[in-house]
Amino acid sequence: MELEGKNALVTAGSRGIGRAIALALGERGANVVVNYNTSPDAATEVVEAITARGGKAAAIQADLGVTEDVARLFKEAEQALGGLDIVVNNVGINLVAPLAETDEDEFDRTVAVNFKGSFLVMKHAAKLVSDNGRIINISTGNTRVTMPMIGVYAGTKAAVEQMTFSLAKEVGSRGITVNAVLPGLTDTEGLRPEIREHAGPIVGMTPLGRMGQPEDIAEVVAFLASEKARWVTGQAISASGGLS
């Protein structure tokens, strides 16, 4: 129970990697706010799984692409838990399209959520996370391994990494660590069919020879959230089975 008494907010925490992270933090004793946008039932399931083990958890709806929603999310999370020690910024629209054929509305929405949404989460986290707290951003291994049709998505995540490096220096005097985790190809229900269909070559490029699982990423995040990672900050840590 290395995170017992710690209060955590996990954005986009109702499904996939976010769900695994919320559960991993809850298993280690943290109180967890599970953010969701359009899947209240899934968020409720995560909350019930944490509370069933004796933990404290709550689900809060917010669209991370909307400025007012992010501000409300942090206000309600603080009210629900009494403060924040850990913020996991897990958000991402995985836009897959050739640049020449990318719809501008889809581009704008991807930038609003992945880039601006991450900026807003980090902005509020920097002000509200307690001294010696943790801010952990979820990026992607696609900022290291370039592939066709993901330029916009990878570009927004590269921006998240650059903000990570800068924020780590801005809040370090308070003992707050800021890191990014870069998942490789991960087997979640949100994995787009066109990516899953062509996953074989990517798995073949992965030294450990398999697709990642959400729990693989969650374990890395849980480590970074713990006291054991107190000397790790301003880093982009690959969790890709060696792919990146």
Protein Blocks (a to p, Z undefined) as FASTA:
>chain_A
ZZgoiacddehklgcjllmmmmmmmmnopacddddfklmklmmmmmmmmmmnopacdddd
ddfkbmklmmmmmmmmmmmnopafbdcddddddddddfklmcfklmmmmmmmmmmmmmmm
mmmmmmmpcghiacdddddfklmmccehilmmmmmmmmmmmmmmmmmmmmmmnopacddd
dddddddfklcfklmmmmmmmmmmpmnopacdfklmmmmmmmmmpmklmmgghiacddeh
omZZ
